[in-house]
Amino acid sequence: MKKLKNDLFIRACKRKKTDRTPIWMMRQAGRYLPEYRAVRAKADFITMCKTPELAAEVTIQPVDILDVDAAIIFSDILVVPMAMGMDLEMKESVGPVFHKPIRNEADASSLKSIDPFKDLKYVLDAVTLTKKNLDNRVPLIGFSGSPWTLLAYMVEGKGSKNFSEVKKLIYSQPGIAHKLLEKISEVIAEYLSAKIECGCDAIQIFDTWGGILPQKDFYEFSLNYVEKIISSIKRKQEPVIFFAKGVNYKPKKLAKCGADVIGFDWTADLSQLRNEIGNKTALQGNLDPNVLYSSHEIIARRAKAVLKSFGKGNGHIFNLGHGILPDVPPENAKFLVDYVKKESIKYHG
Ligand code: CP3
């Protein structure tokens, strides 16, 4: 493997010494960039995911435009249920919709196991091409949804306010839920291993809906499976990040899941988490994405507060607490990146 020209992100994931804090942003390849919208005007979202040249192009855009310290492969967490046989539609101004959600045992058993090299070849081809085009300027992050977050979409069929359908399933038919989670976990572990084999330098698991569960159920229906996946991903030195939105209780328990990095949303206090977790894992986060609507002065003040809350030393990756929003001015994102790069030097060395 060729050496990365900028390996700050990888070093920070392993809590190694860096001379500043690395920064990237969840959903950095997206609609807030006019350059993304120009590509998107020519192709629908799923076609973009399935066309390695387009996926590679928009993956690299935030590296060229914002100068972030990592790229994340352009794709979606929902390509996995799609590969397992579900019919996905990305509805303009609605979001993802599965027209035939999973509601019973028969639906569950209709889901296929997959071979990522066949059924998700287009993602792996996008990874290979992106690695080539990136030319090792920065590391490339591969990702998947957590089994729980994927199950939530597969059972609800779309985004949801109350998640009644998936909660109905886990509370009344936990056996079916566990069978499904088991199946999805196996698929994810193979998929993430394949991404690493094709060149991804790190992996992030998104548990966007982990925070909607009672604590005990979060462990049983989410964390438990994430742990299994992390222990079975075939990897050498590639770090794993676990981001569970809305979950910052019992951080010590989270930190035992086997991930090298735990990502937190903006409701978390990094100093408190660092005190509790100690040096067990690196921390990623956690500026409220809405801060990027503010003036540069306010962005600077808020970003400084995040740096200060982690404090001095290694093992912090600056990020937003969730994805960047589609109507944020790109110059504000660029300002944040430049500011964090400069200001964070004070917290190192
Ligand atoms: O981070 C990146 O830049 C890489 C690409 C990426 C996308 N989706 C592209 C995308 C990643 C990592 C995701 C993950 C994802 N997808 C998650 C987990 C993270 C999170 O945000 O919570 C979830 C829940 C999804 C499911 C999903 N995909 C939703 C709910 C939507 C619709 C809402 C929205 O933001 O439009 C998508 C579509 C989607 N995924 C877009 C992009 C750039 C917008 C599609 C478009 O161009 O119209």
Boltz pocket constraint, residues with backbone or C-beta under 6 A from the ligand:
constraints:
  - pocket:
      binder: B
      contacts: [[A, 25], [A, 26], [A, 27], [A, 28], [A, 29], [A, 30], [A, 31], [A, 40], [A, 45], [A, 72], [A, 73], [A, 74], [A, 75], [A, 76], [A, 77], [A, 78], [A, 90], [A, 94], [A, 95], [A, 96], [A, 143], [A, 159], [A, 206], [A, 208], [A, 323]]
      max_distance: 6.0
